[in-house]
Amino acid sequence: MLWVRNLSIHCGHCKSSLASSALKILGRSFKWTLYFIAFISMALFIEQSNYKISSSPKWNYVSNFSINLFENTIRNISRASHTNSIIYDPETVSKSTEKISNKLGRFMTSQAGTNASSFKNPWPLQVQWVMPPPDPCTSGTPFIISIIITGVKNREKRDRIRRTWGNQGLYNVTHIRVVFVLGQTLDNTTKEQLIQEQIQYNDILQYSAIDSYRNLTYKTLAGLRWVDDYCPDAPWVAKIDDDIQVNPFNLQKYLSKRLNEEATQISLPGGIPRLIHGRLMTTLRPWRQGKYVVSREEFPPDHYPPLTLGPAYILRNTAVGPLLTHSLNITMLWLEDVYLTGIVAKAAGIGHISNEKYWAKGSPRQHEYSDTYFRHSWGDETKLREDIWETILKKKNIKHLIKFR
């Protein structure tokens, strides 16, 4: 009987050990079980939500892209919650979007046959468009092509630009074309709203990486790639954030003067100069902590090279190709102005032009009468911005040209 009792006790321990091991295994796999359930649920939701969109032949690639994007970004979302790394994975680019980008500019032609994986920053070669990109230069080459850096949910800011300085009713006066650059979203309601906005205005340039603050460098490079593919002959390329107020008449006057000055330099060695116009900064140091933190691993030196501040700057079109080409061999940095107008510009031999009239100073209302070009909007200034714009239009006597749907 003793051996029976001992065996019973031993077997009891076996059962307890087996149960404990099973619980440990279940515990370890619990979070992956949740990921799996979330993935199946969201995939079904996306498929159902995109049925209406995909029923239209013009947009039938959207649902395919949504599923592919979600499948490849589950791990990105998980990773992003633990790190400040930029959310980007080349695998999120769906092959179904390849047919959209049917124009290849000088940059892509020059890189034909190269292996993207051999570069430190292959993104300029891998840009894909989620929706058919606008092609505003087919009807004529604008004097200034403006790539507006915006967010997927910033519809109000985009409409403000469409009503004011970017209004196409003013084109015969300003010769400015505007496109809005934004990234991909996983929110189906926002996705459908963007599609309708593109159908209405045809000025949305949506690329395939996730739209986020730390993806600003990707966003700007995508915009420059589009310029090179679709509108390479516009003399000037303005990169402008969607919270910047622009005096398009002063800007056009300034750049016309610069173009006339350059006409006398074409015969000089080097031809047309490659320049970036903006608010020049020459003594900026990397923040090692705080909002704009850059680690020593990302950028070891104690000072940034000369750069122009990111809210608004202007490129001569001759600078676009060199920026794209040299960026391939320079590891990406999430601070877009530091990376493009500083580090890459230095490598490409691109200079800077700083102008004291670039930004409005003092009282915001001085912008009405001054000959500055840009003004940064702070906080809720809706009424002030509208008043300033109304005054600018009255002085020009062209309010009747404004058209907005």
N, C-alpha and C positions, 0 to 999 in steps of 0.2 A: 504493500500500500504506500510505503514511503516513496518508492521510485515513481509510482503513479502520481503522487502529489507533487514531487519535484518536477516531473515532466509537465504537469499542468501549469506549475508556476513558470517554468521556462517558456512554455508555449504562450503564456499570457504576456511575458516580456516580448516575445516575437511579434505578437499582435500589436502591442504598444509601439514597438520600434517601426513596424511597417506603417502604422497609421501616422506616426511622426514624420517619417520620410515622405509619405504621400502629401502631407500638409505642407512640408517645406517645398516640394516640387511645385505644388499648386501656388504657393505664395510667390515663388520666383517668377512663375509664368503669368501671374495675375495681370500685370501691366500690359504684357504683350497680348493677352486675351482681350483686354479692353481696346487696345489699338486695332485688333482684328475686327471686333464688333463695330467700332467706330468707322473703320474703313468700309465694311460691307454696307452699313447704313448710309453713309455719305455717298458712296458710289451709286447706290440705288436712287438716292434723293437727287443727285446730279443728273442721272440718266432721265429720271422722270421730269425734272424741272427744265431740262434742255430740249424736251420733245417738241415744244412749241417753237423754239428757236430753230431747231434743225429742220423743221418742216419747210422752211424757206430755202430754196436752192442757193440763194446768195450767201446764206450764213450756215450752210450745212456742215462746215468744218468746225464750228464752234463747239458742238457737243463732244465731238471726238477729242478735241484739244482739252476740254474740261476733265474728262475721265483720265487721260494720260497725265495731265498736270497733277491731279489729285493723287494718283497712284505713286508718283515720284516725289511728292512733297510732304507726305506723312512724316518721313524721317527728318526732313528739313525743319518742320514745325517743332518736332521734339528737340532737335539739335539747337534751334534758335532759342529755346527756353533756357538753355544752359550756357550759352555763349553769345558774344557780341559779333560773331562772324557774319558776313554778308550772306543773305539767303539767296543762293544761286546754285543750281545744279544743271549742267548742260543736258542731262537726260530729260529735263522737263520740256525741251523743245520737241514738239510733235512733228513727225514727218508729214502730217497732213497739212501743215502750214507752208511747206516748201514751195507749193505752186503759187502762193500769194506774192512772194518777193521775186518778180520776174525782171527786174531791172538791176543791172550791175554796173556800178560806177567805176571810176579810175582805180580806186583803192582795191575793190574786189577783183578787178581784172588783173591788177599787178600781183595779186596774191594767188592767182589760179594755180592749182596743183600743189600748194603748200599744205602741210599737215598741221592742223590747228593745235593738236596736242603737244607740238614741239615748242609752243610759245608760253611765256609766263602768264600772259593775259590774252586768251584766245577769243574773248567775248566779241570784239568787233567783227570777227569772221563768223560768229555763230548767231548773230541777231536774227530773229524770226518775228514776223508780225502776226498778231492774233487776229486782226481784222485787216481787210485790204487797206493799205496805207493811202492817204490822200496824195494826189498828184497835181498840185496847183500850178506847176510850171509849164504844163503842156499848152496853156493858152497864152503864154508869154513869160519872159524871165523877169521876176520882181527885182527891185533894187535892193531890198532887204528881205531875207527870209528869217522869220522869228520862230525859234523853237522854244515853246513855253513849257517849263517844267512844272507839272501839276500832279495832283493826287487823284486816285480813282473816284473819291467822293467830293471833290472840289468843284462840283457843277456850278455853284453860285459864282465862284471866282472866274471860271471860264466864260460864263455868260456876261459878266461885267466887262471882261476884255472884248468880247464880241460886240457889246453895246457901245464901247468907247474907242480907245486908240486902235484896236485891232479890227474895227468894223470894216467890212469889205466894200461898203459904200464909199469909203474914203480912198480906195486904192488908186484912183486916178490922180490923187493929190500926193499921197504918201508913198505909193508903190511898195507897200509892205504886205507880205503874206504871212499868215499866222498858222502854226500847227501846234497842237497840244500833245506833249509826250507823257505817257503814263504806262504803268506796268500792268501785270495780270492780277486778277482778283479771284478768290475762291467763293465769294459771295454771289449767289446766282441772281439776286435781285439787282445788285449793282451792275453785274455783268449785262443783264438785259437792258438796263437803263443806258449803259454805255453804247450798246448796239443801236438803240433808238436815237441816241444823240449823234452817233456817226451817220446814220441814215439822214438825219435832219441837216447836219452842217458839213459833213465830210471833211472835218479838220482834226480828227482824232488819230494819233499815231500810237498804237498800243503794241508794246513788245512783249516777249514771252517770259521774262523773269518776274518774280513776285514784286509788286509795288510796295516799297517800304522806304523809310527814311535813310537807311543804311545802303540802299541801292541807288543813290543819286548818281554815282559815277557811271553805273550801268545805263541809267536813264539818259544821261547827257551823251555818252558814247553812241547809244542807239540813235539819238537824234542826229548826231553828226554823220553816222553811217547813212541814214536816210537822206540827208542833204547831199552826200556824195553820190548816192544812187539816183535820186529823183530831181535834184535841183542844184547841180554843181556849178552852174554859170551865174547864179546870183552873186553880185560882187561882195555882199556883206551877209554874214550870218550872226544874228543876235540870239544869245542864250539868255533867257529872262525867266525868273520865277513868277508864279502866278499872283504873288502879292505885291508886285512892283507896278507903280503907276508910271506910264510913259507919256512924254510929250512927243508924239511922232513927227510933228512938223519941225521941231528943233533938232531931233535926231536925224531926220532926212537932210536938213540943211547942213549939219556938221559933217555927215558922211559924204555928201556931195562935194563939199570943200576938200575933204581928204582925198577923194578920188581924182579931183582936178590936180591936186598937188602931186599925186602919184604919177600922173600922166607925163610929168617931166622927168620921172625916175626910171621909166621902163627901159630906156636905152643904157642905163648904168649897169655895172656888173651885178648879177643876181636878179635883175629885173624887178618885178613887183615885190615889194617887201612883204614878208610873212609876219604879221603883227596881231597882237591882241590888245584891244582898247578897253579900258576899264579903270576901276579904282585900284591903283597899284599899291601893294604892300611889300616892303623890302626887309622888314626886321621881325617878322612873325616867328614865334617859337612854338613847337609842338606842346599841346597840353598832355601831360602825363596822367591826369585825372580830370574828372568832370565830364560835361556834355560832349565835348569834342576830343575825347581822349584818343591818343595814338600811342601805342606802346613802342618801346625801343626796338622790339623785334620787327614791327611794321615799318618804322622809320627811325634809324639810329641817330642821325645828326641832331644837333641841338637847335638848328635854325632851318626854316623852310627856305627854298630858293625864292626869288622874287615872283610874286603871283598877283593876279587880279581877284578881287572878292567875288564870290559866286552868285549873289542875287541877280546881277546883270553884267554881262560883258559882250563885246562884239569881236568877231573874228573876220579877218580878210579871208575870202574863200580859198586863197592859196595856202592858208594854214590848216585847212580841214584835213586834207590827205596826209600831210606829215604828222599831225597829231594822231590820227588813226594808226598809221604805220608804226610810229615809235611806241605807241601804247602797247603794242603786241609784246614787246620785250621788257616791259616794266610791270612788275607785280602790282596788282590793283590796290588802291588805297581808297577807303570809303569817303574821305573828304574830297569831294569832286573838284573844288577850285584849287586845292593844294596839288592834287594829282595831275589834272589836265593843264591848268594855266601856269603851274609851277614846275613840277618834276618832269612831266612829259614835254612841256614847252621848252624847257632848258635842254633836254636831250635832242629835241628837233631843231634847235637853233632859232626858235621863234621869240621875237622881242615883244616889248610891252610899250603901250602909249598911255600915259596918265593925263587926264584933263581935269582941271579944277572945276569945270562947269558940268562934270559928269553927274554929280548928285546935287539935288536941291538942299540948301542949307537954311538954318533958321526956321522961322515960322512956316508951317506947311502951306499957307496961302501965298507965300512968296513964289511958289511954283507956277502960279497963274501968270506972272508977268516976267519971270526970269527966263534966261535962255539955257536953262539946264535941260537934261534929257530924261533923267530917271528920278523917281522918288519912292522910297520904301514906305509901305503902308503899315502902320502899327495899330493893332487892336481893331475895334469896331469904328471905322471911319467912313462908313457908307455915305452919310450925308455930305461930309467934307469932300470926299472924292468926287461925288456927283457935282457939287458946286464948282470945284476946280475945273472939271471937264467942261461944264457949261460955259464957264468964263473963257476957256481956251477956244471953244467953238465960236462964241460970239465975236471974239477978236479976229478970227479967220473968216467969219461970215460964211460958214459952210455947213451949218447945222442941218440944212435941207438934204444933204447927201447921206445922212445916217440912215441905214436900213437894218432892221433887226427882226428876225422871225420869232 
